[in-house]
Each structure stands twice: as structure tokens, then as C-alpha cells.
Amino acid sequence: MVPRPAHFERLLHFLRRKGRSREDAEDLIQEAMLRLHVYGQQVPVTHEEAFLRQAVRNLSVDQHRRERPDLRKGVPIDDLETRSPLIDPVSTPEQTLESEQRLGHIRAVLDRVSRRTREIYFAHRAGYSYAEIADHMGVSHVAIKRHIARALLAIMEHGEPEDSGTANRAVE
């Protein structure tokens, strides 16, 4: 029996945690060691264990994909369209135009506030937390709250008079 490298057991344990049987894991390690040998003849490998660990990870993924051909099965576009339509079937062209006009109005209102207030407002609307914005801009959380409040106040003050909920719907 050929002696195993010191990192063989660590690789075996790694693959066993990934759900591989002992036999599959040993086969993958053997394949990775063969690749290390072939690659090592052309280029010196300084970190053999790291090379082997990445090789067994890649080989394991490849084997999983070969064993699961259903992962790549084709789905007709009609089936996709019924599950999640690409075009909103409820929205009419008039509703889309109205929404675009509301957004244009809000953009125009926010063009009147300071650049910093506008940046903070859009950062918050993009999903950043107050803490993340404060850290990035180098200001306190209270300052962030104030800038967002100013932006919301500007939007509410310049809301369309015929529909009092327009500004609120656009920023929700």
C-alpha cells in the first residue's frame, strides 16, 4: 500500500462534509493528485494542499453536474411566461405613463434640494441603511435622518394637488 500524503485525511474529511461517500471522495482525491502530478511537471506547485483542495472541489462539482442532467433541461418560453410574465398583464399603457410622469415629477422636485440631500435620499431608496450611508459620507445617523426627512418633505410639499396620495405612493 502506498503511503498517503499528510493532507489526504483533511481532503477526505472535506469531501465527506460535502456529502460524498468515502469511495467517491477517495476517487476524487486520486484524480486531483493525478492532476497535481501532471501540472507539477510543467509548473512548480508551492502549495500542494491548496491546489488539491481546489481540485477536489471542482471535480466534486463537475461530478454532481454530470449526475444531475435535469439541471440543464430546457424549459419552453411559454411555460416561463405563465409562471412569471415578462410584461405586467395588469398594468395598462396609461398606468405606465402615469407612473413615469409621477417619477419625473419627483425627480424634478428632488433637483431643487441640495445635492447631498438628493444623494442620501437615493442611497436610502437603493437599499442602504442609515448606518452605511453615514459611514460612507462621514456624517452622523441623525444627519442622515434629517436629509431624508428634507427630501420627503420636499416631495410632499410639491405633490400634485389633485391626488394627495401621489407623492406618498411614489416613495413607498
Protein Blocks (a to p, Z undefined) as FASTA:
>chain_A
ZZddfklmmmmmmmmmnopafklmmmmmmmmmmmmmmmmmmpccfblmlmmmmmmmmmmm
mmmmmmmmmlmcccdfklmmmmmcfbdfkbcfklmmmmmmmmmmmmmmmmmmcfklmmmm
mmmmnopafklmmmmnopafklmmmmmmmmmmmmmmmpcfklmklmmmmmZZ
